[in-house]
Amino acid sequence: MKKIAPLLFLFLLLPPLIINAQTDNSTSFEGLTWYTDIMKANEVSKASNKPLFAFFTGSDWCGWCKKLQREVFSKPGFIKWAKENVVLVELDFPRSKALSPEIAQQNESLKQTFQVRGFPTIWVFFLNKNSGEDKYTIDSLGSLGYPQGATPGKEEVKFLLDANTLLKNRSTK
């Protein structure tokens, strides 16, 4: 697996604050659970041995994000695939709705860590805590975006092919 250097995340130093301040750590969409708290999502990831699927989005302004949700995330094939293969995390950067300061800080830290320059961006990875330290290592499987070049109406098929290629990175490394 490609390793991103061990990082000391400011947001990871504050998990009790984040967990206590954020009483609703997830949302449901099309029968899927999307976590908003990376630490809660990581607990589920560790327990299930599934990678995190971090969706960087501008939920209330990003047209391509809405298109990805409509043409891929809401489709039965993606829903089935996601339930079987990943832990979903929504990292939102809205313009007209407010996030809690802790979640906004967490999302910004992850955006900087992954050097996200545009939306939608998806990173698939494992987050591993170094024993006895407040440092985490990211084992990245890779990134995705809107499935460019897909035949109209077949965006879900192309996206899942690309996503499965990333998951194969896990087993070949």
N, C-alpha and C positions, 0 to 999 in steps of 0.2 A: 504494500500500500504506500502510496505517496504520503509522506509525512510532512506536515507543516510544523516548523520549529515549535518547541514548547513555548507557550505563551502564558503570561500572567494577565488574565482578563480582569479588568476592574469590575465588570459586572459579576464575575464569578466570586469575587471577594465579598459580595453582598447578598448571597442567596437567601439568608434568613429574612433580610429586609424585603427582597423581592417576593418571596413566598408569602410573607405576612401581609404585604401591601396588596397583593394580587389574589383576591379570593377566587376568581374565576380564571383558572389556568388553561382553559381550552374552550373552543367553540365547535359546534357541529355544523357541517355543510354536506349535504347529499349523503348522510349516513357516515361520514368520516369525522374523526376527531382531529382537530388542528390545535396543537398546543401553542400558547403564546409565551410561556415561561420555559426557557431553554433547560433549566435545571430539572424541572418536572419531566420534560420530554426526555432528557437524558436518563432519568430513572427508569422510564418505560423502555427506552432503548437498551439499557443494560439488562433489564429483566427479560426482554424478549429476544435479545441478540440481533436486533434489527437496526440498520443505520438511521440516522436522522436525515430527514428530507426537508431542508430549510428553504422556504419559499419567501424570497425578498420581494415585497409588493408595495405598491401605492394603491391600496384598496379602493379609495374614493376618487382617484384621479387618473390612474394608469390604464389607458385603453387596451394595451397589449396584455396586461395582467387580467383584466376582465375577459378578454378574448380567450386567454389560456384557461381560465376557470370554466368558461362556457363550452369551449371546444374540446377540452381534455379532462379537467378535474371533475366535471359533472357527469362524465360518461361511465357506463357500467364497467367497461374493461379497466379503466383507471381505478375506479373505486375498489374493485376486486383485487387488482394488483397492489394498491397501496395498503390495504388491510393485511395482505399476506407478506409484504416485503419491507415496509418502512414505517417510521414514526414521523408523522407530519408536524411541521413547525411553521407557523405563519409569523414572519418578521415584517411588520407593517410600518409604513412611513406615510400615514395619511396627512392630508392638508386641511381638511375641514372637521375632523373629529380629534379629540384629545386622547392620548394614551397616558397611563400613569407614568410619572417621571422615571420610575424604576424600569418599566418595560421599554420606554423610549430610549433610555441610556443603554440597556441591554442590546436593543436592536441596532443602535448606532455603533456600539463596540463590535458587534458581529459584522456589520457592514464594512467597517474599517479593516477588520481582521481578514475578511475574504476579498477585500478590495473590490466591492461591488460598485460598478460604475453606471449601471442602468437597470431598468426593471422591465419585465420580470427576470429574475435570476434565481436559480435553484442550485444549492450545493448539497451533495449527499456525502455524509461523513459520520465518523464515530468520534466521540469526545471522551478522552481518557484522562482521569486524574492521576497525576504522579503521586505515588504513595508518600505520605508525610509532608506534602507540600501543597501550596495553593496554586500550583501550576497545572495546566491542562495541555495535553497534546491532541492535536486534531489529526486523525487518520482519514484523509480525504479520498473519496472514490471518484470525485470529479464534479463537474457542473453542467447544468442544462439551462435552456431558455425556451422561448416559444419555438416550436418545431418548424423552423424555416424550410421552405422548399417542399413541404408536405402537399400532397394532392388535396385540393379542397374537399372537405368532408372526411379526410383520413388523418387529421392532425393527431388524434389519439393514438393511432397505429404507429406513426413515426415517433411520437414522444415515447411510447412504451418500448419501442426498439432501442432508442437511444438510452433510456433509463436502464433497461436490462443489460446493455453493454457496460454501463457504469457498475452495476451490481456484479458483473463477471470479474471486474477488477479486483473485487474482494477475494474471490476464490483463486485468482491466478497470482497473487502476490504473497 
